[in-house]
Amino acid sequence: MGYFSLDFRKAKGASDSRMSDHIERRVIAPNVDPMRTHLNRELVRMPEGIRERDDAIAARISSAGIRRKITHDQVRAIRVMLSGTHEDMMEIEKAGRLDDWCRDSMDWLYRTFGRENVVSAVLHMDEHTPHIHATLVPIVTGERRKAGQKKPQEGGRTYRKKANAARLCADDVLNRTRLIAYHDDYARVMVKYGLQRGIRGSEARHVSTAQYYRDLRRQTDELEENVRQLQAEQEEAEKRLETARKEINTQKLEAVKMEAKTAIIAKMGSLLGSGK
């Protein structure tokens, strides 16, 4: 039984354009097979007039009715990557169940974070393992009590706050308790695909896309260097073999000459002997 991958990453700032470029294939990474890009699929229908991920994020924030000022470095989106062990994802695709896996994964995202907050999702089929890049806007409701905030003293002045006020707060969505719950809940959805969650508390961590490409580049450079070294060793071995062949041919030639010389001497001796 393989494992599923469910990774969350915060996207800070007014734009997440670099990730959008990767997801929407405006920039082609080294591990992307352009011959398979046509197999990629959009899994979320964007609002009328919106075609790009960054615009969908901005549109959701604009329509949420948020009254608080949003700072320039605030998290406006959360990247979610959903996949599984390569061999298992290949089996799911081979069995014709990839559409079901996508549908169940999207239903889980909608149910967990709200359909309106899941503004983008793309199935990538042109990389090593099929996976979904989903984007959710962390819109929550209700007031958040700040750490260390004390309850008002009895008789003190209190201010009434709306319990259903919309806020943009990634910390509420991605606190440790909820992350554990997300993985537990998604595991119940994935069990029918033969995918289970990793060991709770494991030291294993998902690497970022940038780190993945750095590691991939390093591994590629190492492989290229190994290939060059093997080619050099092969050329040296071929040179030694050619030298050995020449030496063998020379030795054979000398042996043939010696045999011919011996035969001539023997024949001459025979002729001289018969003439007595």
N, C-alpha and C positions, 0 to 999 in steps of 0.2 A: 504494500500500500504506500503510495507516494504522498507528497506533501503539497499543500496549496501555498501560494504566496499572496499575502495581503499587506501591502506596504503603504503607509501614509507619510506624506511630506508636505510641510508648510511652504507656501509661495508668498514671500513677503514683497511689499512694494506695490506700486500702481500697475505694474505690468509683469507678466510671466512669459514674455515673448520668446525667450530662448527655449523653454519647454514647448511652447506652442509651435515654434519652428520645427522641433523634432517630431511632435505628435502629428502635425499637419503636413509633414514631409516637404517643407520649404527648404530645409537643410537635410541632406542625405548623409547619414552616419556611415562609417566604414563597414559596419556589420549588417547593413540593410541590403537586401537583394532587390534591385529595381525591377527585375523580371516578375516579382511576386507582389509588387506594391498595389496592383489593381485588385488584389484579393482583400485588401484592408476595407473595413466597413465602419461607417458612422452608426452608432447605436442610439444616439439621442437626436431627436428632431429639434433644431434650434428655432427660436421665435422668428416670426416673419421679418425679413429684412436683415437678419443677423446670420453671418456665414462663418465667422471666425471665433475661436475659443476665447480670446481676450475680450472681444465685444460681448460675448455671452455672459462672461463674469461680470462685466460692468453693468449690463442690463439687469441682471438679477439683483445686484446691490441697489441699483437705482429704483427698482420696483418694490423693494422690501419695506419701504416706509421707515427707514432708519433715521432717527432724529439726531443722534450723537454725531459729532464730527469724526470723520475717519482720517486718521493720521497717515502721512506719506509712507511710513514703514510698517503699517498694519498688515496683517495677513488677510488677503482678500480671497484666497483660494487654497484648497487642499488638493494635492495630487494623490490619486489612489491608483496603485498598480495591482492588478489581479491576474494571477497566472497559476502555474503548477509545475511539478517536476516534469522535465522535458519528455521523458519516455511516456509518462501518463497522459500528458497533453496530446502527444502524437497518437496514442491509443484512442483518446476521446474523439479526435478528428477522424481517425481511420474508421471508427465505429459509426460515424455520422451523427455524433452527439454534440458537436461543437456549438450548434445553434441553441440547443437546450442549455448548455453550460453558460453561454452568453445571456440567455434569457433569465436563468435563475440568478446569475450574478447581478444583473441589472435590477431585478425585482428586489433582491436583498439590499442594494444601494438605495433604491427608492423608499423601501419600508424603513430603513434605518435612519436615513438623513433627510427624507422628504423629497418627493419627485421634483418639486420646483427648485430645489437646491443643487440637484445633479444637472449641471448645465452642459456637460460634454462627456462623451465616452466614445473611444475609437478602438476597434479591434485591429491589432497589428498582426498580419500574417507573413510579413516580409522580413522578419527577423528569425533567430534560431528557434524560439519557442513562442507559440501563440500567446498573446496576452492582451489585456484591456488597460488602456490609459483612461481613467475617469477623472473628472474634475468636479469638485463640490464646493459651493460657497458656504462658509460656516455661519449661517444665519440661525440665531437662537432667539428664544423669547424669554422675558422675565428679567428682573434685575439681578445682577451678580453681586454678592457680598464680597468685598475685598478682603484679602488675608489680614487678619488682625483687627478687623472692624468690630467694634463693640456694639452691643444692643443699646438703644437709647435708654437713659435712666427714666425711672418712673416719674411722671409729671413733666418730663422734658418735652421739647417741641419735636414733633415728627412730621415728616413730609410724605405725602401719599404718592406712591409711584405705581405706574401701570404694570400689572402682573404679566401682561401679554406684549409688552414693548419689544420690538424687534431690535436685535443687536448683532453686530458682527464680532464674533468671538471664537477664534480657533482653539483657544485654551479650554473652553468648555467642551468642545467636541473631541479633543485629543488628550484628555487627561488619562493617566495611567489606568485607572479603574475601567474607564470606557474602552480603552484599547484592548484590554484583556477580554471584555465582554464582546467586542466586535469579533475577535478571533474565535471565541467560543461559539457565537451565534452563526458565523459563516461556516464553521466546521460542520454544523448540523445540516447545512445546505449542500456542502460538498461531499458528504459521506457517500452519496449514491454514485459519485464519479470516481470513487476509490481514492479520494484525496483527504488527508487529515491535517490538522494543525501541527506545528512544530512543538517541541518540548517547552512547556511553560518555564520561563526563567532561563532559557538557553542563551548562551553567549553569542550565538549566530545572529548576524545583523544584515539587513538588506543594504547593498551599497547604492550610492547615488548614481544617476546616469552618467554624470561627468567622471566619477571615479571608475565606473565600469569601462568607459572608453579609454581612460588613462591606462588601466590595467590591460585592456585589450591591445593597445598600442605597444605597451612594454612587452607583452607576450609575443606579439607579432615580430617585433624587432629581434627578440631572442631567437625565435624560430628561423628568421631570415639569416641571422648570424650562424646558427647551427647548420643551415642548408649550405651556406657559403663554405663553412669548414669541411663539411662532408664532400662537397664538390672538389675542393682542393685536395682532400685525401684520395678521392677517386682518381683525379688526374695524376697524382703521384704514383698511385698503384698501377695505373695504365702505363706510365712511363717505365716503371720497373718491369712490368710484364713484357713490354716491347723490347727492352734491353735483354731480358732473359731469352726471348724468342730469337733475337739476333745472335746471342751467344750460343744457343742451341743449334741454330742453323749453321753457324761457323764451325762448331764442333762436328756436326754431321758432315759438312763439306770436307773438313780435314780428314774425317774417317773415310769418306768416299775416295778422296785422293790417295790416302794410304792404301786402301784396298786395291785401287786401280794400279798403283805403283807396284804393290806386291804381286798382283796378277801378271803385270808386264815382266817383272823380274823372273817370276816363276816360268812364264812362257819362254822367255829368252834362254833361261837355263835348260829348259826342255829341248829347245831347238839346238842349242849348243851340244847338248848331250847326245842327241840323235845323229849329229853330224860326225861323230868320232868313228 
